[in-house]
Amino acid sequence: MSENFGSSGHIQPLSIGNVVSAAVRLYRSHLKSYLNLAAIAHLWVIVPVYGWAKYAAISGLISRLAFGELVYQPESIQSANNHINPRLWSFFRVAFQVGISLLIVYFGLAIVGGIFAALLGIVLGGVLGSSGVIVVTTLAIIVTVGIVLLGLTWFYSRWIVAEVPLAVEENINGGESVARSWELTKASVFRIQGVVLVAFLVTLPIVFVFNYIPSLFLLRLEQGTPIYSLVYFISWIGSLVGGVFVMPFWQALKAVLYFDLRSRREGLGLQLRQPPL
């Protein structure tokens, strides 16, 4: 079923479910090619700086390929690469800029949350007395974590498509691509937060199997032993494999979000293509 956004004068946004399901359809219909690109990207991660730039560029490449499917202009990987490769270091700049910005936001929110939790603890501590220490401590932790998570997802939602304009549009650099994401998402933050939450739940089983379970075994082992080193290596490989499976889905999701945001704000007036079964 195709989703029609309507005329350029009145374009309805995709629902949270529609955005995620469209990303799933794109991912499934191009599974082999997307996974191959994701595997190459994760192998490049091993190489410092240049390899990280390649990873960022391949991420943008997957989003460009997915966007091409959405606008009925599919490209070959080679053709898309001709646009992506000259912008290699611009993709690195986008990844670095967004990563550093989110790190600064995280520490800022942690400080604010800690201060707010401390004030809450003082107020409640005066009311409940020494008998309420556990309650006050629990509430302080919940408040701090809540402030950090909500704030971090809000800022992440503003930068979620930061690399997609660079991958898709002409005559744009890394800094302008980040600013473009901030502009496109300004009226849709809460909806995007919902998309991020649902997408996280969709990918959670893969992340749990490949990332969390091996890490749990490490907690029970003594560091420096041969078995610890072996389990650590298996955990590292598992995290790479998990990343290979998850990365194309998130890049397809970003392409759908970018398409939706541009459709509503700039009147693309196109249809969301259903990939062939």
DRENFI-108286 format. One record per residue: x, y, z of N, C-alpha, C in turn; residue in one letter; residue number from 0; chain. Coordinates in steps of 0.2 Angstrom, whole numbers, plus 5000, padded with zeros to 4 digits. Layout:
BEGIN
nxx	nyy	nzz	caxx	cayy	cazz	cxx	cyy	czz	residuo	num	cadena
X	Y	Z	X	Y	Z	X	Y	Z	A	NUM	A
...
END
This chain:
BEGIN
nxx	nyy	nzz	caxx	cayy	cazz	cxx	cyy	czz	residuo	num	cadena
5004	4994	5000	5000	5000	5000	5004	5006	5000	M	0	A
5003	5011	4995	5007	5017	4995	5004	5022	5000	S	1	A
5008	5026	5003	5005	5032	5007	5006	5038	5003	E	2	A
5000	5041	5002	5000	5047	4998	5000	5053	5003	N	3	A
5005	5058	5002	5005	5063	5006	5001	5069	5004	F	4	A
4997	5068	4998	4993	5073	4996	4996	5079	4992	G	5	A
4993	5084	4991	4995	5090	4987	5000	5094	4991	S	6	A
5004	5097	4988	5010	5101	4991	5007	5107	4995	S	7	A
5001	5108	4995	4998	5114	4999	4996	5111	5006	G	8	A
4994	5104	5006	4992	5102	5012	4994	5095	5013	H	9	A
5000	5094	5016	5003	5087	5017	5003	5085	5024	I	10	A
5000	5079	5025	5000	5076	5031	5006	5072	5033	Q	11	A
5008	5073	5039	5014	5069	5041	5013	5061	5042	P	12	A
5018	5057	5041	5017	5050	5042	5016	5049	5050	L	13	A
5012	5044	5052	5012	5043	5059	5018	5039	5061	S	14	A
5019	5038	5067	5025	5035	5070	5026	5028	5067	I	15	A
5020	5024	5067	5020	5018	5065	5022	5017	5057	G	16	A
5019	5022	5054	5020	5022	5046	5028	5023	5045	N	17	A
5031	5028	5049	5038	5029	5048	5042	5023	5049	V	18	A
5041	5019	5055	5045	5013	5056	5043	5008	5051	V	19	A
5037	5007	5050	5035	5001	5045	5038	5002	5038	S	20	A
5038	5009	5036	5042	5010	5029	5049	5009	5030	A	21	A
5052	5010	5035	5059	5009	5036	5061	5001	5036	A	22	A
5056	4997	5039	5057	4990	5039	5056	4987	5032	V	23	A
5051	4990	5028	5050	4987	5022	5056	4989	5017	R	24	A
5059	4995	5018	5065	4996	5014	5071	4992	5016	L	25	A
5071	4991	5022	5077	4986	5025	5076	4979	5022	Y	26	A
5070	4977	5023	5069	4970	5020	5070	4969	5013	R	27	A
5068	4974	5009	5068	4973	5002	5075	4974	4999	S	28	A
5079	4977	5003	5086	4978	5001	5091	4975	5006	H	29	A
5089	4969	5009	5093	4967	5014	5100	4965	5012	L	30	A
5101	4962	5007	5108	4959	5005	5112	4965	5004	K	31	A
5110	4970	5000	5115	4976	4998	5116	4980	5004	S	32	A
5111	4981	5008	5112	4985	5014	5116	4982	5019	Y	33	A
5116	4976	5020	5120	4972	5025	5127	4972	5023	L	34	A
5128	4971	5016	5135	4971	5013	5138	4978	5015	N	35	A
5135	4983	5014	5137	4990	5015	5139	4991	5022	L	36	A
5134	4989	5027	5135	4989	5034	5141	4985	5036	A	37	A
5142	4979	5033	5148	4975	5035	5154	4979	5033	A	38	A
5155	4982	5028	5161	4985	5025	5162	4991	5030	I	39	A
5156	4995	5032	5157	5001	5036	5160	4999	5043	A	40	A
5158	4993	5046	5160	4991	5052	5167	4988	5052	H	41	A
5169	4986	5046	5176	4984	5046	5181	4990	5046	L	42	A
5178	4995	5043	5182	5002	5042	5183	5005	5049	W	43	A
5178	5003	5054	5179	5006	5061	5185	5005	5064	V	44	A
5188	4999	5062	5195	4997	5065	5200	5002	5064	I	45	A
5200	5005	5058	5205	5010	5056	5203	5017	5059	V	46	A
5208	5020	5063	5206	5026	5066	5206	5032	5061	P	47	A
5202	5037	5062	5200	5043	5058	5198	5041	5051	V	48	A
5202	5039	5047	5200	5038	5040	5194	5033	5040	Y	49	A
5195	5027	5044	5190	5022	5044	5184	5025	5047	G	50	A
5184	5029	5052	5178	5032	5055	5175	5036	5050	W	51	A
5179	5040	5045	5176	5044	5040	5172	5040	5035	A	52	A
5175	5034	5033	5172	5029	5029	5165	5027	5032	K	53	A
5166	5025	5038	5159	5023	5041	5154	5028	5041	Y	54	A
5155	5034	5042	5150	5039	5042	5148	5040	5035	A	55	A
5152	5040	5030	5150	5040	5023	5146	5035	5020	A	56	A
5148	5029	5022	5144	5023	5020	5137	5023	5024	I	57	A
5136	5026	5030	5130	5027	5033	5126	5032	5029	S	58	A
5129	5037	5026	5125	5042	5022	5123	5039	5015	G	59	A
5128	5034	5013	5126	5031	5007	5120	5026	5007	L	60	A
5119	5023	5013	5113	5019	5014	5107	5023	5014	I	61	A
5107	5029	5017	5102	5033	5017	5100	5036	5011	S	62	A
5105	5038	5007	5104	5040	5000	5100	5035	4996	R	63	A
5103	5029	4996	5100	5023	4992	5092	5023	4994	L	64	A
5091	5023	5001	5084	5022	5003	5080	5028	5001	A	65	A
5082	5034	5001	5079	5040	4999	5077	5039	4992	F	66	A
5082	5037	4988	5081	5036	4980	5075	5031	4979	G	67	A
5074	5026	4983	5068	5022	4982	5062	5025	4984	E	68	A
5062	5030	4989	5056	5033	4991	5053	5038	4986	L	69	A
5058	5041	4982	5056	5046	4977	5056	5043	4970	V	70	A
5056	5037	4969	5056	5033	4963	5062	5035	4959	Y	71	A
5067	5036	4962	5073	5037	4958	5079	5033	4961	Q	72	A
5078	5026	4960	5083	5022	4963	5090	5022	4959	P	73	A
5095	5022	4963	5102	5022	4961	5106	5016	4962	E	74	A
5111	5014	4958	5115	5009	4959	5120	5011	4965	S	75	A
5123	5007	4968	5128	5009	4973	5134	5013	4970	I	76	A
5136	5011	4964	5142	5015	4961	5140	5022	4960	Q	77	A
5134	5023	4957	5131	5029	4955	5131	5034	4962	S	78	A
5128	5031	4967	5127	5034	4973	5134	5036	4976	A	79	A
5138	5032	4975	5145	5033	4978	5149	5039	4975	N	80	A
5147	5040	4969	5150	5046	4965	5148	5052	4968	N	81	A
5142	5052	4972	5140	5058	4975	5143	5058	4982	H	82	A
5144	5052	4986	5146	5052	4993	5153	5052	4993	I	83	A
5157	5049	4989	5165	5049	4990	5168	5056	4991	N	84	A
5166	5060	4986	5170	5067	4987	5168	5071	4993	P	85	A
5163	5068	4997	5161	5072	5003	5163	5068	5009	R	86	A
5168	5064	5009	5170	5059	5014	5171	5063	5021	L	87	A
5175	5068	5020	5177	5072	5026	5171	5076	5029	W	88	A
5167	5078	5025	5161	5081	5027	5156	5077	5031	S	89	A
5156	5071	5029	5152	5066	5033	5156	5065	5040	F	90	A
5162	5065	5040	5166	5064	5046	5164	5070	5051	F	91	A
5164	5076	5048	5163	5082	5052	5156	5082	5055	R	92	A
5151	5079	5051	5144	5079	5053	5144	5074	5059	V	93	A
5147	5068	5059	5147	5063	5064	5151	5066	5070	A	94	A
5156	5069	5069	5160	5072	5075	5156	5078	5078	F	95	A
5153	5082	5074	5150	5088	5077	5144	5086	5081	Q	96	A
5140	5081	5078	5134	5079	5082	5136	5075	5088	V	97	A
5141	5070	5087	5144	5067	5093	5146	5071	5099	G	98	A
5150	5076	5097	5153	5080	5102	5147	5084	5106	I	99	A
5142	5087	5101	5137	5090	5104	5132	5086	5109	S	100	A
5131	5080	5107	5127	5076	5111	5131	5074	5118	L	101	A
5137	5074	5117	5141	5072	5123	5141	5078	5128	L	102	A
5141	5084	5125	5141	5091	5129	5134	5091	5132	I	103	A
5129	5090	5128	5122	5090	5131	5121	5085	5137	V	104	A
5124	5079	5136	5123	5073	5141	5126	5076	5148	Y	105	A
5132	5079	5147	5135	5081	5154	5131	5087	5157	F	106	A
5129	5091	5152	5125	5097	5155	5119	5095	5158	G	107	A
5115	5090	5155	5109	5087	5158	5110	5083	5164	L	108	A
5116	5080	5164	5117	5076	5170	5119	5081	5176	A	109	A
5122	5086	5175	5123	5091	5180	5116	5094	5183	I	110	A
5112	5096	5178	5106	5099	5179	5101	5094	5183	V	111	A
5101	5088	5181	5097	5083	5184	5100	5082	5191	G	112	A
5106	5082	5192	5109	5080	5198	5108	5086	5203	G	113	A
5108	5092	5201	5106	5098	5205	5099	5098	5207	I	114	A
5094	5096	5202	5087	5096	5203	5086	5090	5208	F	115	A
5089	5084	5207	5088	5079	5212	5090	5080	5219	A	116	A
5096	5084	5219	5098	5086	5226	5093	5090	5230	A	117	A
5091	5095	5226	5086	5100	5229	5079	5096	5231	L	118	A
5077	5091	5227	5072	5087	5228	5073	5083	5235	L	119	A
5079	5080	5235	5081	5076	5241	5081	5081	5247	G	120	A
5083	5087	5247	5083	5091	5253	5076	5093	5255	I	121	A
5072	5094	5250	5065	5095	5252	5061	5089	5255	V	122	A
5062	5084	5252	5059	5078	5254	5062	5075	5260	L	123	A
5069	5076	5261	5072	5074	5267	5070	5077	5273	G	124	A
5068	5084	5272	5065	5087	5278	5058	5085	5280	G	125	A
5055	5083	5275	5048	5080	5276	5048	5073	5279	V	126	A
5051	5069	5276	5051	5062	5278	5056	5060	5283	L	127	A
5061	5064	5284	5066	5062	5289	5071	5057	5287	G	128	A
5074	5054	5292	5079	5049	5291	5076	5042	5288	S	129	A
5070	5041	5290	5066	5035	5288	5065	5035	5280	S	130	A
5065	5041	5277	5064	5041	5270	5070	5041	5266	G	131	A
5076	5039	5268	5082	5040	5264	5081	5036	5258	V	132	A
5079	5030	5258	5079	5025	5252	5074	5028	5247	I	133	A
5068	5031	5250	5063	5034	5245	5066	5040	5242	V	134	A
5070	5044	5245	5073	5050	5243	5078	5048	5238	V	135	A
5082	5044	5239	5088	5042	5235	5085	5039	5228	T	136	A
5080	5035	5229	5077	5032	5223	5074	5037	5218	T	137	A
5070	5042	5221	5067	5047	5218	5072	5051	5214	L	138	A
5078	5053	5218	5083	5057	5215	5086	5053	5209	A	139	A
5087	5047	5209	5090	5043	5204	5085	5043	5198	I	140	A
5079	5042	5199	5074	5042	5194	5073	5049	5190	I	141	A
5073	5054	5194	5073	5061	5192	5079	5063	5187	V	142	A
5085	5061	5190	5091	5062	5186	5091	5058	5179	T	143	A
5089	5052	5180	5089	5048	5173	5084	5050	5169	V	144	A
5078	5052	5171	5073	5055	5167	5074	5061	5163	G	145	A
5078	5066	5167	5080	5072	5164	5085	5071	5159	I	146	A
5090	5067	5160	5095	5065	5155	5092	5062	5149	V	147	A
5088	5057	5150	5085	5053	5144	5080	5057	5140	L	148	A
5076	5061	5143	5071	5065	5139	5075	5071	5136	L	149	A
5080	5074	5139	5084	5079	5136	5088	5077	5130	G	150	A
5091	5071	5131	5096	5068	5126	5092	5066	5120	L	151	A
5086	5063	5121	5082	5061	5115	5079	5067	5111	T	152	A
5078	5073	5115	5075	5079	5112	5081	5081	5107	W	153	A
5087	5082	5110	5092	5085	5105	5094	5080	5100	F	154	A
5094	5073	5101	5095	5068	5096	5090	5069	5091	Y	155	A
5084	5070	5092	5079	5071	5087	5080	5077	5083	S	156	A
5083	5082	5085	5084	5088	5081	5090	5086	5076	R	157	A
5094	5082	5078	5100	5080	5074	5100	5073	5070	W	158	A
5094	5070	5071	5093	5063	5069	5095	5062	5061	I	159	A
5093	5067	5057	5094	5067	5050	5100	5071	5048	V	160	A
5105	5072	5052	5110	5077	5051	5114	5075	5045	A	161	A
5115	5069	5043	5119	5067	5038	5115	5066	5031	E	162	A
5109	5065	5032	5105	5064	5026	5105	5070	5021	V	163	A
5104	5076	5023	5104	5081	5018	5111	5081	5014	P	164	A
5116	5080	5017	5123	5080	5014	5123	5074	5009	L	165	A
5120	5068	5011	5120	5063	5006	5115	5064	5000	A	166	A
5110	5068	5001	5105	5068	4996	5105	5075	4992	V	167	A
5106	5080	4995	5106	5087	4992	5113	5089	4989	E	168	A
5112	5094	4984	5118	5096	4981	5120	5103	4984	E	169	A
5126	5105	4983	5129	5111	4986	5128	5112	4993	N	170	A
5130	5108	4997	5129	5108	5004	5135	5105	5008	I	171	A
5137	5108	5013	5143	5105	5017	5141	5102	5023	N	172	A
5145	5100	5027	5144	5096	5033	5140	5101	5038	G	173	A
5143	5107	5040	5140	5111	5044	5133	5113	5042	G	174	A
5132	5114	5036	5125	5116	5033	5120	5110	5034	E	175	A
5123	5104	5033	5119	5098	5034	5116	5097	5041	S	176	A
5120	5099	5046	5118	5098	5053	5113	5104	5054	V	177	A
5114	5110	5052	5109	5115	5052	5102	5113	5049	A	178	A
5103	5110	5043	5097	5108	5040	5093	5103	5044	R	179	A
5096	5099	5047	5092	5094	5051	5089	5098	5057	S	180	A
5092	5102	5060	5089	5106	5065	5083	5110	5063	W	181	A
5084	5113	5057	5078	5117	5054	5072	5112	5052	E	182	A
5073	5107	5049	5068	5102	5047	5064	5099	5053	L	183	A
5067	5098	5058	5064	5094	5064	5061	5099	5069	T	184	A
5061	5105	5068	5059	5110	5074	5052	5109	5076	K	185	A
5048	5107	5071	5041	5107	5073	5038	5100	5074	A	186	A
5043	5095	5074	5041	5088	5074	5045	5084	5080	S	187	A
5048	5087	5085	5052	5084	5089	5049	5078	5093	V	188	A
5043	5080	5096	5040	5075	5100	5038	5069	5096	F	189	A
5035	5070	5090	5034	5064	5085	5040	5060	5084	R	190	A
5046	5063	5082	5052	5060	5081	5054	5056	5087	I	191	A
5053	5059	5093	5055	5055	5099	5051	5049	5100	Q	192	A
5045	5049	5098	5041	5043	5097	5043	5038	5092	G	193	A
5046	5040	5086	5049	5036	5081	5055	5033	5084	V	194	A
5059	5037	5087	5065	5034	5090	5064	5029	5095	V	195	A
5059	5030	5100	5057	5025	5105	5055	5018	5101	L	196	A
5050	5019	5097	5048	5013	5093	5053	5009	5090	V	197	A
5057	5013	5086	5063	5010	5082	5068	5006	5087	A	198	A
5069	5009	5093	5073	5006	5098	5070	5000	5100	F	199	A
5064	5000	5101	5061	4993	5103	5061	4988	5098	L	200	A
5060	4990	5092	5061	4985	5086	5068	4982	5086	V	201	A
5073	4986	5087	5080	4983	5086	5082	4981	5093	T	202	A
5078	4981	5098	5081	4979	5105	5083	4972	5105	L	203	A
5079	4967	5102	5080	4960	5102	5087	4959	5099	P	204	A
5089	4962	5094	5095	4961	5091	5101	4964	5095	I	205	A
5100	4970	5098	5105	4973	5102	5106	4968	5109	V	206	A
5100	4966	5111	5101	4962	5117	5105	4955	5116	F	207	A
5103	4952	5111	5107	4946	5109	5114	4947	5108	V	208	A
5116	4952	5104	5123	4952	5101	5127	4957	5106	F	209	A
5124	4961	5110	5128	4966	5114	5127	4965	5121	N	210	A
5121	4964	5124	5120	4964	5131	5122	4957	5134	Y	211	A
5119	4952	5131	5121	4945	5133	5128	4944	5134	I	212	A
5132	4945	5129	5140	4943	5130	5143	4948	5136	P	213	A
5140	4954	5136	5143	4958	5142	5141	4956	5149	S	214	A
5135	4952	5149	5133	4950	5156	5138	4944	5158	L	215	A
5141	4940	5153	5145	4935	5155	5152	4938	5158	F	216	A
5154	4944	5155	5160	4947	5157	5160	4949	5165	L	217	A
5154	4951	5167	5153	4953	5174	5155	4948	5179	L	218	A
5154	4942	5177	5155	4936	5181	5162	4933	5181	R	219	A
5166	4936	5177	5173	4934	5175	5178	4938	5178	L	220	A
5184	4936	5180	5189	4940	5183	5194	4942	5177	E	221	A
5195	4949	5177	5199	4952	5172	5206	4950	5172	Q	222	A
5209	4949	5166	5216	4947	5165	5216	4939	5164	G	223	A
5211	4936	5165	5212	4928	5164	5210	4927	5157	T	224	A
5213	4921	5154	5212	4919	5147	5205	4919	5145	P	225	A
5201	4916	5150	5193	4915	5148	5190	4922	5147	I	226	A
5192	4927	5151	5190	4934	5151	5191	4937	5144	Y	227	A
5198	4936	5142	5200	4938	5136	5196	4935	5130	S	228	A
5195	4929	5130	5191	4925	5125	5184	4928	5125	L	229	A
5180	4928	5131	5173	4931	5131	5173	4938	5129	V	230	A
5178	4942	5130	5178	4949	5128	5179	4949	5121	Y	231	A
5183	4945	5118	5184	4945	5110	5177	4943	5107	F	232	A
5174	4938	5110	5167	4936	5107	5162	4941	5108	I	233	A
5162	4945	5114	5158	4951	5115	5159	4956	5110	S	234	A
5165	4957	5108	5167	4963	5103	5165	4961	5096	W	235	A
5166	4955	5094	5163	4952	5088	5156	4953	5088	I	236	A
5153	4950	5093	5145	4951	5093	5143	4958	5092	G	237	A
5146	4963	5096	5144	4969	5095	5144	4972	5088	S	238	A
5150	4970	5084	5150	4972	5077	5145	4969	5073	L	239	A
5143	4962	5074	5138	4959	5070	5131	4962	5072	V	240	A
5130	4963	5078	5124	4967	5080	5123	4974	5076	G	241	A
5129	4977	5076	5129	4984	5073	5128	4983	5065	G	242	A
5130	4978	5062	5129	4977	5055	5122	4976	5054	V	243	A
5118	4972	5058	5111	4971	5057	5107	4977	5058	F	244	A
5109	4981	5063	5105	4987	5065	5106	4993	5061	V	245	A
5112	4994	5059	5114	5001	5056	5109	5002	5050	M	246	A
5108	4997	5045	5104	4999	5039	5097	5001	5041	P	247	A
5094	4998	5046	5088	5000	5048	5087	5007	5050	F	248	A
5092	5009	5054	5092	5016	5056	5093	5021	5051	W	249	A
5097	5019	5046	5099	5023	5040	5093	5024	5036	Q	250	A
5089	5018	5035	5083	5018	5031	5078	5023	5035	A	251	A
5077	5022	5041	5073	5026	5045	5074	5033	5045	L	252	A
5080	5035	5045	5082	5042	5044	5080	5045	5037	K	253	A
5081	5041	5032	5079	5043	5025	5071	5044	5025	A	254	A
5067	5039	5028	5060	5040	5028	5058	5047	5032	V	255	A
5061	5048	5038	5060	5054	5041	5062	5060	5037	L	256	A
5067	5060	5034	5070	5066	5030	5065	5067	5024	Y	257	A
5062	5062	5021	5057	5062	5016	5051	5065	5018	F	258	A
5049	5063	5024	5042	5065	5027	5043	5072	5029	D	259	A
5049	5074	5032	5049	5081	5034	5050	5086	5028	L	260	A
5053	5084	5023	5054	5088	5017	5047	5089	5014	R	261	A
5043	5083	5014	5037	5083	5010	5032	5088	5014	S	262	A
5032	5088	5020	5027	5092	5024	5030	5100	5024	R	263	A
5036	5101	5024	5039	5108	5025	5040	5111	5018	R	264	A
5041	5107	5013	5043	5110	5007	5039	5107	5001	E	265	A
5034	5103	5002	5029	5101	4997	5032	5097	4992	G	266	A
5035	5092	4994	5038	5087	4988	5032	5084	4985	L	267	A
5026	5082	4989	5020	5080	4986	5021	5073	4982	G	268	A
5025	5069	4985	5027	5063	4982	5023	5057	4986	L	269	A
5024	5051	4983	5021	5045	4986	5026	5041	4989	Q	270	A
5025	5038	4995	5029	5034	4998	5029	5027	4995	L	271	A
5034	5025	4992	5034	5019	4988	5035	5013	4992	R	272	A
5031	5008	4990	5031	5001	4994	5036	4997	4990	Q	273	A
5042	4995	4993	5046	4991	4989	5043	4984	4987	P	274	A
5045	4981	4982	5042	4975	4979	5043	4969	4984	P	275	A
5038	4965	4984	5039	4959	4989	5044	4954	4986	L	276	A
END
